Amino acid sequence: MPSFFEKASYILHGRRKGRPLRTGKTALMQTLLPRIEINLEQQSNPADYFSGKDIWLEVGFGGGEHLAWQAKENPNVGMIGCEPYVNAVASLLKHIDEGALQNIRVWDDDARIVIDALPDNSISRAFVLFPDPWPKNRHANRRFIGPENLPKLARIMKSGAQLRVASDDPTLQEYMLEHLRASPDFKPAPDTEHGMRKTRLDDWPATRYEIKELAKKRPNWKGPEYYVFIRK
Ligand SMILES: C[S@@+](CC[C@H](N)C(=O)[O-])C[C@H]1O[C@@H](n2cnc3c(N)ncnc32)[C@H](O)[C@@H]1O
C-alpha cells in the first residue's frame, strides 16, 4: 500500500483554488477544518477516526450538500469527504457548521491518496457523483471511474457495499457504464437496468452541479444517469 509520502505520484487535473473566500468561510477553514481534516501523518489509517462505525466515502463532494445530507440522515455512519477544490471544501464546512454535523472527516486533496491509505474492506458505501467528464478521448485516463480507480475502490469496499455514481455527460456515461459493467469486482444493483437508473434513489438528494446542469435546456440530451453497483 503506498504511503502518503507517495502522494506526489498522482497528478491532479482540475483546479484547487477559485475566487477568494468570504470572511466566514475563511474563518471556518482556519478553525473548523483543522479539527475534522484527515491527517495521514498523525493517523495513517483514516478508518481509525471512526472507531468501528460503518464508513461511507464521497469522492469530489463539490458544494458538499449531498455529503452533509447523508451525514445528517445517517448520524451513526462516519463520512469521509474528499475534495481538492478549496472553495468547495469551504462550502462543505459551512454545511457542517450550520448543521452541527459530528460525523464527517474531510480530506482536502486527491481522493486517490486517502483511498490508498484505507485498509481492505473498510468502506460500506461510496459515492462519485458527477465526476469531471474529461470528454476528449486523449483525456480519458483522467476520468475517475475507469480501469485505474475501480480496482482501488473495490479493494477498500466491503462485500455488499453500494457504489453510487452519476453523470450528465454522454461520453462519460458510456465510458463509466462500460467499465462498471466489465468490472469483475462489481455487479449491478437489483433495482437497476444492468446498473443504470434514470432516477435517483429516495435517499439520494440532488447535488448542486446536477441542479445547475438540469436547469440548462439542451437539445437531444438524454439527461442524467445514475449508476448503482454492488461490491461482490
Ligand atoms: C463536476 S464537479 C461535481 C461536484 C459534486 N459531486 C456535484 O455533483 O455537485 C467534480 C468534482 O470532483 C472534484 N475532483 C476532481 N478530481 C478529484 C479527485 N482526484 N479527488 C477528489 N475530488 C476530485 C473536483 O474538484 C470537483 O469539485
The ligand as an SDF file (V2000), in Angstrom:
LIG
                    3D

 27 29  0  0  0  0  0  0  0  0999 V2000
  -18.2110   18.3500  -11.7050 C   0  0  0  0  0  0  0  0  0  0  0  0
  -17.7690   18.5020  -10.0190 S   0  0  0  0  0  0  0  0  0  0  0  0
  -19.1250   17.7250   -9.1870 C   0  0  0  0  0  0  0  0  0  0  0  0
  -19.1700   18.0720   -7.7270 C   0  0  0  0  0  0  0  0  0  0  0  0
  -20.2980   17.3860   -6.9340 C   0  0  0  0  0  0  0  0  0  0  0  0
  -20.1270   15.9540   -6.8460 N   0  0  0  0  0  0  0  0  0  0  0  0
  -21.6470   17.7260   -7.5210 C   0  0  0  0  0  0  0  0  0  0  0  0
  -22.2540   16.8290   -8.1560 O   0  0  0  0  0  0  0  0  0  0  0  0
  -22.1000   18.8860   -7.3410 O   0  0  0  0  0  0  0  0  0  0  0  0
  -16.4620   17.2980   -9.8060 C   0  0  0  0  0  0  0  0  0  0  0  0
  -15.6780   17.4950   -8.5190 C   0  0  0  0  0  0  0  0  0  0  0  0
  -14.7080   16.4490   -8.3890 O   0  0  0  0  0  0  0  0  0  0  0  0
  -13.5490   17.0130   -7.7900 C   0  0  0  0  0  0  0  0  0  0  0  0
  -12.4210   16.1280   -8.1010 N   0  0  0  0  0  0  0  0  0  0  0  0
  -11.7690   16.0050   -9.2850 C   0  0  0  0  0  0  0  0  0  0  0  0
  -10.7790   15.1120   -9.1900 N   0  0  0  0  0  0  0  0  0  0  0  0
  -10.8070   14.6480   -7.9070 C   0  0  0  0  0  0  0  0  0  0  0  0
  -10.0150   13.7220   -7.1820 C   0  0  0  0  0  0  0  0  0  0  0  0
   -8.9950   13.0790   -7.7690 N   0  0  0  0  0  0  0  0  0  0  0  0
  -10.2950   13.5040   -5.8880 N   0  0  0  0  0  0  0  0  0  0  0  0
  -11.3350   14.1420   -5.2900 C   0  0  0  0  0  0  0  0  0  0  0  0
  -12.1110   15.0310   -5.9240 N   0  0  0  0  0  0  0  0  0  0  0  0
  -11.8480   15.2910   -7.2200 C   0  0  0  0  0  0  0  0  0  0  0  0
  -13.4530   18.3840   -8.4090 C   0  0  0  0  0  0  0  0  0  0  0  0
  -12.6550   19.2710   -7.6410 O   0  0  0  0  0  0  0  0  0  0  0  0
  -14.9030   18.8090   -8.4750 C   0  0  0  0  0  0  0  0  0  0  0  0
  -15.3040   19.5250   -7.3340 O   0  0  0  0  0  0  0  0  0  0  0  0
  1  2  1  0
  2  3  1  0
  2 10  1  0
  3  4  1  0
  4  5  1  0
  5  6  1  0
  5  7  1  0
  7  8  2  0
  7  9  1  0
 10 11  1  0
 11 12  1  0
 11 26  1  0
 12 13  1  0
 13 14  1  0
 13 24  1  0
 14 15  1  0
 14 23  1  0
 15 16  2  0
 16 17  1  0
 17 18  1  0
 17 23  2  0
 18 19  1  0
 18 20  2  0
 20 21  1  0
 21 22  2  0
 22 23  1  0
 24 25  1  0
 24 26  1  0
 26 27  1  0
M  CHG  2   2   1   9  -1
M  END
$$$$
